[in-house]
Amino acid sequence: MGGVDKGLQPWQGRPLVAHVLDALHPQVSRLLISANRHLEAYAAFGHPVLTDATDLAFAGPLAGMLAALDTLPDDTWLLTAPCDSPQPPADLAARLLAAAAPHGLAYAQAERDHPTHALLHVRLREPLARYLHGGGRAVLRWMREQPHGVARFDREADFSNFNQLADLHG
């Protein structure tokens, strides 16, 4: 998106991140925001804002997942959804949990895989840290290396994301 912060870009009159927060709020007990820029703007949404560890700054989605896992107590799950995909399904958490329960990890799949729409158990903190500190950055690759489930969804549109500013107005 030309270097702009995706989550703060307006869509249908509100920042993309606001749409995601609203969609996830009924599905979780606590919301966290992962960001590395414009921290004050994200904090204005009223939820804790996490940044990547210094040695993993801007290392991609997995670094944000690790930062969140580092804040969670044992025996906790982390639901993730990207800020540029503002219409996650209302049953995302429930379906991911059903797929993840035996494994500790699941990601969404419709017509294609959506690994940033995921549910991870906190016990994956160490394997994820090892992968990242070893230079790994590919989300789907790491997930496929773990025991995992896949939650299948019928509507690919629920996972549509915005990669160009023009897409927000089209």
trRosetta pair geometry for C-beta under 8 A, 3 or more apart (Angstrom, degrees):
i j d omega theta_ij theta_ji phi_ij phi_ji
1 4 4.9 -78 123 53 110 92
1 6 5.5 143 8 -85 151 83
1 9 6.9 -109 -173 -46 154 152
1 162 7.6 46 -82 129 122 93
1 163 6.8 -145 -56 178 81 38
1 164 6.5 166 -101 -128 67 23
1 165 5.5 106 -153 -52 88 79
2 165 6.5 -27 16 -22 121 121
4 8 7.6 -119 163 67 94 99
4 9 6.2 83 126 -70 128 111
4 165 7.1 65 34 -79 141 114
5 8 4.6 40 94 21 110 112
5 9 7.3 -178 90 -32 58 81
5 35 7.7 34 -156 -148 127 112
5 37 5.6 -143 -87 86 123 116
5 38 5.2 -69 -38 14 170 141
5 41 7.8 123 87 76 156 144
6 9 5.8 -52 -159 8 37 116
6 16 6.2 -42 150 50 76 152
6 83 5.7 137 104 95 102 107
6 84 4.5 -38 166 -74 140 107
6 162 6.9 160 -156 85 108 100
7 15 6.3 41 150 164 60 112
7 16 5.3 -121 -140 74 39 102
7 17 3.7 44 -175 -51 102 111
7 20 7.8 -65 -133 23 97 133
7 33 7.9 123 177 -160 162 114
7 35 7.0 -97 41 -97 150 113
7 42 7.1 32 108 -97 139 105
7 83 3.4 -27 -95 158 97 156
7 84 7.3 -92 -71 -56 59 66
8 15 5.0 -43 -145 -137 38 127
8 16 7.4 -33 6 31 11 88
8 17 6.8 -5 -69 4 46 118
8 38 6.1 -50 -39 123 148 162
8 41 5.7 12 -105 138 134 142
8 42 7.7 -95 -69 -68 102 76
9 15 6.6 110 59 -140 27 70
9 16 5.7 24 63 -13 79 111
9 162 7.5 -130 84 107 137 144
9 165 6.9 -137 -146 -119 145 79
9 168 5.8 -108 143 -87 121 161
10 13 6.4 -19 -171 -145 113 10
10 14 6.4 140 -141 70 77 11
10 15 6.0 -57 -89 -82 52 46
10 16 7.8 -170 -124 -32 10 68
10 168 7.0 108 88 168 56 135
11 14 6.9 -39 64 67 60 61
11 15 7.6 49 20 -171 77 17
11 16 5.3 58 10 -81 122 76
11 19 6.7 -43 75 -21 114 143
11 86 6.0 -163 80 -11 145 164
11 162 7.0 -153 -79 -37 141 158
11 168 4.9 -111 -92 -150 90 95
12 19 7.4 82 53 -78 119 129
14 18 4.4 -93 159 73 117 140
14 19 6.3 135 94 -49 117 84
15 18 4.8 102 64 -5 80 103
15 19 7.8 -146 99 -4 49 82
16 19 5.9 -55 -162 30 40 112
16 20 6.7 32 149 -14 71 105
16 83 5.2 98 112 160 111 84
16 84 5.9 6 167 -106 156 42
16 86 5.1 -117 -154 -72 76 116
16 162 6.8 -127 -102 37 142 132
16 168 7.9 -91 -65 -113 110 117
17 20 5.6 -56 -150 39 39 110
17 21 6.1 41 153 -21 71 105
17 33 6.8 42 -166 -129 134 122
17 42 6.9 -66 142 -122 172 86
17 45 6.6 -93 122 -69 119 158
17 83 4.6 -21 -86 -142 79 117
18 21 5.7 -52 -144 37 31 112
18 22 6.3 32 157 -19 64 107
18 45 6.7 -154 -92 -118 74 119
19 22 5.9 -57 -150 36 28 110
19 23 6.4 24 154 -17 64 109
19 86 3.5 30 97 -165 142 109
19 87 6.9 -39 158 -63 125 56
20 23 5.8 -58 -147 37 31 110
20 24 6.2 16 160 -8 67 113
20 81 5.5 -177 -159 108 116 120
20 82 7.7 -125 -109 99 152 33
20 83 5.6 -116 5 -121 153 53
20 85 7.2 76 -92 77 115 63
20 86 5.7 -99 -51 -123 76 56
20 88 6.7 62 -133 -1 76 113
21 24 6.2 -66 -142 44 26 101
21 25 6.1 46 158 -48 64 100
21 31 5.9 67 -140 -165 89 157
21 33 7.7 -26 -82 -78 114 106
21 45 6.1 -165 -57 177 168 134
21 47 6.9 -163 -130 -8 127 144
22 25 5.9 -36 -144 5 27 120
23 27 7.7 1 140 1 61 123
23 81 7.6 -102 87 118 119 168
23 86 7.4 147 -13 174 137 53
23 87 6.8 160 -85 -142 153 29
23 88 5.0 137 131 52 142 89
23 90 7.2 -115 -162 -91 85 58
23 92 7.9 55 146 7 109 133
24 27 5.3 -79 -159 47 52 111
24 28 5.7 3 163 8 93 118
24 31 6.3 118 102 -106 118 109
24 79 6.7 170 -149 109 119 130
24 81 6.1 -163 -69 25 129 139
24 88 6.7 34 -65 61 84 138
24 92 7.6 -54 -104 61 78 133
24 93 7.6 105 -145 -45 77 116
25 28 7.1 -85 -138 47 19 85
25 31 6.4 -37 -95 -51 69 133
26 90 7.5 -5 75 -155 127 87
27 79 6.8 -117 120 122 116 176
27 90 7.5 -177 -64 -173 116 48
27 91 8.0 160 -109 -126 122 21
27 92 6.3 8 -143 60 168 89
27 93 3.9 153 174 0 116 134
27 94 7.4 -114 -142 -24 102 79
28 31 6.3 117 85 -72 129 67
28 79 5.6 -134 -81 35 126 134
28 93 6.3 -177 -63 -91 78 152
31 47 4.4 -61 99 -126 100 148
32 47 6.2 -163 -108 156 23 114
32 48 5.3 -29 -123 76 78 97
32 49 7.8 146 -172 -102 68 22
32 50 5.7 19 174 -8 116 118
32 68 5.4 146 93 -122 150 106
32 71 7.1 145 -109 67 153 147
33 42 4.9 -168 125 176 149 120
33 45 6.6 97 -48 61 149 133
33 47 5.4 114 -16 91 100 113
33 48 7.0 -179 28 94 76 46
33 49 4.8 -29 76 -108 104 69
33 50 6.9 168 83 21 47 73
34 49 7.7 144 -100 -163 16 60
34 50 5.1 -32 -103 72 66 98
34 51 7.6 133 -158 -99 64 23
34 52 7.7 65 -170 -56 103 71
34 64 3.4 84 169 -157 155 116
34 65 7.7 -37 -70 -50 164 37
34 67 6.1 129 -123 68 108 127
34 68 6.2 -72 -68 -47 116 108
35 38 6.6 -78 169 70 136 77
35 39 6.0 165 97 -98 118 62
35 42 4.6 -178 3 -32 159 165
35 49 5.5 -37 37 -163 109 109
35 50 7.6 120 26 66 59 49
35 51 6.8 -46 83 -92 53 70
36 51 5.5 101 -106 -143 63 89
36 52 5.7 -8 -87 8 117 102
36 57 6.3 125 -142 -160 134 83
36 58 5.8 179 125 -71 172 74
38 41 4.2 -24 167 32 103 122
38 42 6.2 107 112 -19 84 92
39 42 5.8 -59 -150 41 34 107
39 43 6.1 38 152 -25 68 107
39 49 5.3 148 -156 121 83 150
39 51 7.0 -37 -95 -65 124 114
40 43 5.5 -51 -143 34 33 115
40 44 6.8 47 153 -33 61 96
41 44 5.8 -44 -163 14 33 118
42 45 6.1 -42 -175 13 48 112
42 49 4.7 109 105 -107 119 132
43 46 7.9 84 169 -55 49 20
43 49 5.1 -81 -73 -11 76 131
48 71 7.7 177 119 -177 150 164
50 64 7.0 121 96 -152 111 73
50 67 4.5 152 153 136 123 120
50 68 5.8 168 50 -75 166 66
50 71 6.6 -117 -97 -22 134 141
51 57 7.5 -2 163 -115 101 87
51 67 6.6 -150 91 -143 27 156
52 56 4.8 -122 172 99 111 88
52 57 4.8 151 85 -107 120 41
52 58 6.6 -148 33 -22 155 33
52 59 6.1 154 -159 23 149 92
52 63 4.1 17 -127 146 118 122
52 64 6.3 -63 -77 -71 87 57
52 66 7.8 55 -137 66 74 102
52 67 5.6 -115 -108 -50 38 133
53 56 4.6 54 62 29 92 104
53 57 7.3 -117 89 -51 42 63
53 63 6.9 -126 28 -163 80 98
53 66 7.0 -52 -7 108 114 119
53 67 6.3 -167 -31 -87 73 90
53 70 7.7 99 -61 -21 110 163
54 57 5.9 -11 -153 -37 32 108
55 133 7.6 28 121 -110 127 87
56 59 4.2 -64 -176 3 79 142
56 63 4.2 180 145 -128 118 120
56 66 7.0 2 97 66 168 139
56 132 5.6 11 -117 162 133 130
56 133 7.8 -74 -74 -76 110 65
57 63 7.5 159 -101 166 11 156
58 63 7.5 23 66 56 8 158
59 62 6.9 -66 118 70 100 88
59 63 3.8 112 64 -47 102 137
59 132 6.2 80 138 -156 150 109
59 137 6.1 -134 176 -113 81 100
60 63 5.9 111 60 7 52 100
60 64 7.8 -105 121 1 38 93
60 137 4.9 95 21 -166 148 99
60 139 7.3 -136 144 -49 122 95
61 64 5.6 -57 -156 37 42 112
61 65 6.3 43 150 -21 72 103
61 80 7.5 105 -178 169 110 144
61 82 7.0 -55 -108 -90 128 103
61 116 5.2 -87 -152 -110 160 111
61 139 5.4 -2 73 -77 124 130
62 65 5.3 -49 -148 35 39 115
62 66 6.3 40 153 -20 67 102
62 128 6.4 -162 -174 -165 103 105
62 131 7.2 -82 172 99 151 119
62 132 5.8 -170 121 -81 119 110
62 136 7.4 -35 80 114 169 91
62 137 6.6 -166 28 -149 126 44
62 139 5.7 -171 -54 -96 97 75
62 142 6.3 75 -106 25 142 159
63 66 5.7 -50 -148 35 33 111
63 67 6.5 38 151 -22 63 103
63 132 6.2 125 -84 -139 73 142
64 67 5.6 -49 -147 33 34 113
64 68 6.5 32 154 -16 64 104
64 80 7.8 121 108 -135 107 126
65 68 5.8 -58 -153 38 32 109
65 69 6.3 32 151 -19 67 107
65 78 6.7 129 -156 120 81 145
65 80 5.9 -37 -99 -77 99 150
65 118 7.7 -6 -111 73 137 129
65 120 6.5 69 -172 19 121 154
65 128 6.6 -107 105 -166 112 153
66 69 5.5 -52 -143 38 34 112
66 70 6.3 41 155 -26 65 104
66 125 6.9 108 -140 -145 73 68
66 128 5.2 -168 -87 125 98 122
66 129 5.9 121 -141 -79 131 71
66 132 6.1 -62 -36 -9 155 157
67 70 5.8 -53 -153 29 29 116
67 71 7.3 22 151 -16 59 104
68 71 6.0 -62 -159 32 37 107
68 72 6.8 33 150 -27 68 110
68 78 5.3 119 121 -141 122 138
68 80 7.5 165 45 -86 159 101
69 72 5.8 -60 -150 26 37 115
69 78 5.8 -85 -80 -28 75 152
69 120 6.8 -55 -83 107 119 127
69 122 5.5 154 -155 -130 89 68
69 124 7.0 -100 -125 78 152 80
69 125 4.4 -178 143 -97 129 92
69 128 6.8 105 28 54 160 147
70 125 6.7 125 -74 -143 58 123
72 76 4.2 -140 171 83 118 142
72 78 6.3 -125 -37 -66 157 102
72 122 4.9 -138 97 -96 122 126
73 76 5.3 103 67 -28 67 129
73 122 7.4 -107 96 -56 32 174
74 122 6.1 -155 -129 92 36 140
74 123 7.9 56 -148 -69 78 76
75 122 6.9 -42 5 40 13 123
76 121 7.6 144 84 -156 38 59
76 122 4.8 54 58 -29 80 129
77 97 6.9 15 -160 -104 172 96
77 100 7.4 111 -135 106 126 146
77 119 5.7 0 -179 -174 117 98
77 120 7.0 152 -159 78 66 37
77 121 5.7 -43 -101 -99 70 57
77 122 7.3 -112 -79 -23 24 79
78 119 7.0 162 81 -153 48 49
78 120 4.8 -16 58 61 101 89
78 121 7.8 172 16 -95 79 10
78 122 6.9 106 -21 -72 102 69
79 92 7.2 107 -164 118 125 107
79 93 5.2 -39 -101 -105 149 95
79 96 6.8 127 -120 72 93 150
79 118 7.6 176 -152 92 44 44
79 119 5.3 -15 -100 -101 66 81
80 116 6.0 -98 126 -180 114 60
80 117 6.9 -157 94 -125 72 22
80 118 4.9 4 50 54 107 83
80 119 7.6 -170 16 -76 74 34
80 120 7.2 23 -9 3 114 105
81 85 6.5 -119 178 75 89 110
81 88 5.0 -55 -137 -58 145 151
81 92 7.0 34 -78 149 126 163
81 116 7.0 93 -143 133 26 84
81 117 5.4 31 -109 -110 74 74
82 85 4.9 72 71 12 94 106
82 116 4.5 36 -41 128 108 140
82 117 7.4 -76 4 -56 83 71
82 161 6.5 6 90 -116 130 133
83 86 7.8 20 177 -77 47 75
84 161 4.5 61 117 -167 96 101
84 162 4.9 -128 -171 52 95 76
84 163 7.0 77 164 -72 147 52
85 88 6.5 72 122 -62 103 84
85 114 7.8 111 -131 -157 169 127
85 116 7.7 144 10 90 139 116
85 117 7.1 -84 96 -61 155 110
85 159 5.8 -15 -158 -163 135 50
85 160 6.6 155 -136 83 80 38
85 161 4.2 -48 -76 -89 84 90
85 162 7.8 -174 -74 7 42 70
86 162 7.7 16 -8 -7 104 114
87 157 7.3 -25 91 139 138 78
87 158 5.7 -121 115 -144 94 52
87 160 6.9 18 44 47 114 93
88 92 4.8 -10 160 -49 112 152
88 117 6.3 165 -124 -124 116 122
88 158 6.3 65 -146 168 29 94
88 159 7.4 46 -109 -93 64 61
89 92 4.6 138 67 -56 84 81
89 95 7.4 5 93 19 138 136
89 153 6.0 -154 -33 -131 150 139
89 155 7.3 135 -82 57 111 113
89 158 4.7 22 -56 -172 84 150
91 94 4.8 -56 -167 48 81 114
91 95 5.3 75 132 -22 95 105
92 95 6.4 -70 -148 41 21 102
92 96 6.1 16 161 -14 63 114
92 108 6.9 -41 -142 -77 93 134
92 117 6.4 -96 -155 -173 125 112
92 151 7.9 115 -156 110 54 152
93 96 5.9 -62 -144 41 26 108
93 97 6.1 27 158 -22 65 108
93 119 6.9 111 -140 -86 59 127
94 97 5.8 -55 -148 34 27 111
94 98 6.6 29 154 -20 62 104
95 98 5.7 -48 -149 32 35 113
95 99 6.6 25 155 -9 64 107
95 108 7.8 67 101 -106 118 90
95 151 4.3 114 137 -164 97 131
95 153 7.1 101 119 -75 164 91
96 99 5.8 -63 -150 44 34 105
96 100 5.6 22 157 -15 71 118
96 106 4.8 174 -162 86 72 117
96 107 7.6 11 -128 -111 107 15
96 108 6.7 -58 -82 -64 103 82
96 117 7.6 -141 -77 146 134 80
96 118 6.8 145 -148 -166 138 29
96 119 3.7 135 141 -11 123 126
96 151 4.8 -90 -87 -20 51 152
97 100 5.7 -62 -130 45 28 104
97 101 6.0 51 166 -53 65 94
97 106 7.7 -149 -64 35 13 136
97 119 5.9 -117 -70 168 56 171
98 101 6.4 -28 -144 -4 21 115
98 149 7.9 -132 107 131 55 155
98 151 6.9 103 63 -107 91 106
99 103 7.8 -26 144 28 63 120
99 106 3.7 116 101 -132 106 153
99 119 7.8 128 68 45 91 122
99 149 3.3 -176 165 125 81 126
99 150 5.9 -114 -168 70 143 18
99 151 4.1 -139 -3 -65 145 78
100 103 5.8 -98 -158 60 48 92
100 104 6.4 -59 177 118 91 6
100 105 5.6 -142 -136 100 101 6
100 106 3.5 -116 -64 -4 84 105
100 119 4.6 -115 -24 90 159 114
100 120 7.6 -128 -148 -87 143 24
100 121 7.1 165 159 -35 118 93
100 148 7.5 -30 -116 -153 72 64
100 149 5.3 -139 -74 40 37 117
100 151 7.8 -35 -29 -42 83 109
101 149 7.7 11 31 -5 57 152
102 147 8.0 -98 119 151 79 119
102 149 6.7 98 51 -54 92 124
103 106 6.8 114 61 -58 123 80
103 146 7.4 110 166 135 109 93
103 147 4.3 -151 -147 129 96 92
103 148 5.1 149 144 -108 152 20
103 149 5.1 175 17 -23 135 86
104 120 7.1 27 153 -161 74 54
104 121 3.8 -80 -152 25 84 126
104 123 5.7 -72 -144 63 140 112
104 124 5.8 152 144 -47 118 106
104 146 7.4 -96 83 162 104 123
104 147 6.7 70 37 81 98 100
104 148 7.9 -77 70 -96 66 58
105 118 7.0 -8 -164 -176 81 112
105 119 7.1 171 -144 89 37 62
105 120 5.3 11 -108 -113 84 68
105 121 6.8 -98 -54 12 64 82
105 124 6.1 77 -65 -67 116 153
105 143 6.2 -164 157 -146 134 86
105 146 5.2 44 35 109 156 134
105 147 7.0 132 39 90 105 58
105 148 4.3 -55 96 -110 103 89
105 149 7.1 162 94 24 53 69
106 118 6.7 174 91 -152 46 69
106 119 5.3 8 52 50 88 98
106 148 6.0 148 -93 -175 43 82
106 149 3.9 -28 -98 73 107 89
106 150 6.3 -178 -157 -83 88 18
106 151 5.3 78 152 -24 127 95
107 113 6.5 43 114 -170 127 93
107 114 6.3 -169 164 84 99 57
107 115 4.4 -25 -145 -119 157 54
107 116 7.9 53 -142 9 114 20
107 117 6.4 104 -164 79 74 64
107 118 4.4 -30 -100 -98 78 93
107 119 7.9 -171 -79 21 40 62
107 140 7.5 -115 60 -111 172 75
107 143 5.7 25 -24 -179 132 161
107 148 7.0 6 2 176 88 133
107 150 6.4 -23 65 -119 69 67
107 151 7.3 -145 104 26 24 86
108 113 7.7 133 91 -164 53 49
108 114 4.2 -23 80 67 99 113
108 115 8.0 -157 43 -74 66 21
108 117 3.9 -18 15 96 128 120
108 118 7.2 -123 -4 -72 77 50
108 150 7.8 94 -148 -166 12 68
108 151 5.3 -40 -105 73 58 99
108 153 5.9 2 -166 -4 104 123
108 159 6.5 -179 114 -88 135 134
109 112 7.1 -114 -150 124 74 22
109 113 5.2 -29 -105 -105 91 55
109 114 6.5 -176 -85 17 36 80
109 150 4.9 8 0 -179 130 112
109 151 6.9 155 22 75 76 46
109 152 5.3 -35 76 -104 96 63
109 153 6.9 162 80 21 41 78
110 114 6.9 34 5 -17 89 122
110 152 7.4 122 -97 -165 37 60
110 153 4.6 -44 -86 78 88 93
110 154 6.9 5 -140 103 93 9
110 155 6.2 -62 -135 86 138 30
110 156 4.1 170 119 -88 135 60
110 158 6.9 153 -68 49 147 97
110 159 5.7 -170 5 13 131 131
111 156 4.2 -11 5 -81 109 132
112 156 7.2 60 19 -128 79 114
113 140 5.9 81 122 -117 144 131
113 150 7.8 -76 -117 -133 91 118
114 117 4.4 12 127 28 115 112
114 159 4.7 -99 -91 -151 152 146
115 118 5.9 13 -179 -58 52 123
115 139 4.4 155 112 126 132 113
115 140 4.3 -152 -37 -79 152 74
115 143 5.3 -162 -142 6 120 151
116 139 6.1 -15 -66 179 76 169
117 159 6.3 -95 -16 -118 148 109
118 143 7.0 -122 -120 -105 143 140
120 124 5.1 -91 -175 48 107 140
120 128 7.7 36 -170 -53 151 143
121 124 5.8 109 69 -9 68 97
122 125 5.7 3 179 -33 63 111
123 126 7.9 -38 174 21 50 95
124 127 5.4 -60 -159 49 66 108
124 128 5.4 65 143 -25 87 108
124 146 6.6 16 -126 -134 121 155
125 128 6.0 -69 -152 40 22 109
125 129 6.2 22 156 -20 64 109
126 129 5.6 -51 -141 35 32 112
126 130 6.4 34 158 -20 65 103
127 130 5.7 -53 -149 35 32 113
127 131 6.4 34 154 -20 64 106
127 146 6.5 117 122 -95 153 112
128 131 5.7 -54 -149 35 33 113
128 132 6.3 27 156 -14 67 108
128 142 6.9 72 -118 171 72 141
129 132 5.9 -58 -146 41 30 107
129 133 6.0 20 161 -10 67 113
130 133 6.1 -61 -139 45 25 103
130 134 6.0 23 158 -17 62 114
131 134 5.8 -66 -150 41 24 110
131 136 4.0 -56 172 55 84 142
131 142 5.0 81 177 -120 164 120
131 145 7.7 148 -99 67 133 145
132 135 7.9 124 179 -4 29 8
132 136 6.0 -82 -80 65 32 84
132 137 7.5 76 -122 -86 69 54
136 141 7.1 -139 -160 94 111 119
136 142 5.8 112 150 -75 136 110
138 141 3.7 45 102 17 122 120
138 142 6.4 159 88 -16 67 83
139 142 6.2 -65 -156 36 26 105
139 143 6.3 18 155 -15 65 111
140 143 5.6 -56 -144 40 33 111
140 144 6.1 31 159 -18 68 108
141 144 6.0 -60 -148 38 26 107
141 145 6.6 27 153 -21 61 107
142 145 5.7 -60 -155 33 33 113
142 146 6.9 24 152 -16 65 105
143 146 5.9 -62 -156 35 36 107
143 148 5.5 61 172 -80 84 164
144 148 6.9 -87 -102 31 32 139
153 156 7.9 145 99 -72 101 37
153 158 6.1 -88 151 56 146 137
153 159 7.4 131 72 -30 143 116
155 158 4.5 85 98 -14 107 104
155 159 8.0 152 110 1 71 81
156 159 6.1 -71 -169 45 49 101
156 160 7.3 78 136 -58 72 79
157 160 5.3 -12 -155 -26 49 116
162 167 4.5 178 -140 97 85 126
162 168 5.5 55 -152 -68 149 79
163 167 6.5 67 44 3 55 152
164 167 4.6 108 64 -12 82 101
164 168 8.0 -143 99 -8 56 78
165 168 5.9 -47 -168 19 46 114
165 169 7.6 17 148 0 68 105
166 169 6.2 -73 -160 45 42 98
166 170 6.0 43 150 -34 75 116
167 170 5.7 -60 -138 29 33 116
